[in-house]
């Protein structure tokens, strides 16, 4: 679509919201910072959590710029945006492929995926087990 002036980029926003910063997470971040352990953006050198550094509004200017004419040659990239940081991620490479002539069925994927593409894939943050 680039030849038609259409661009497509990905943004990985890093922002603190009620969903992402729970009281428990905030307390853990403050404890780590107070112990001198480097914390993520948003913790001050004294170990206090500064939520304003991770305000979602910090992401908006890059989103607006990326949607404007000035970024017309930026296409197919993956960016991280958090606080004052903007990162360009490396492009992924295909490491495995499965192929079938025609459309896959869900039943076929249930059977084939775990034995092929799914080998050694681990969810780094699995859902909590209900108690």
PyMOL commands that set and color helices and strands:
alter all, ss='L'
color gray80, all
select helices_A, chain A and resi 2-4+23-34+51-54+57-67+69-71+106-115
alter helices_A, ss='H'
color red, helices_A
select strands_A, chain A and resi 10-14+78-82+85-88
alter strands_A, ss='S'
color yellow, strands_A
deselect
rebuild
show_as cartoon
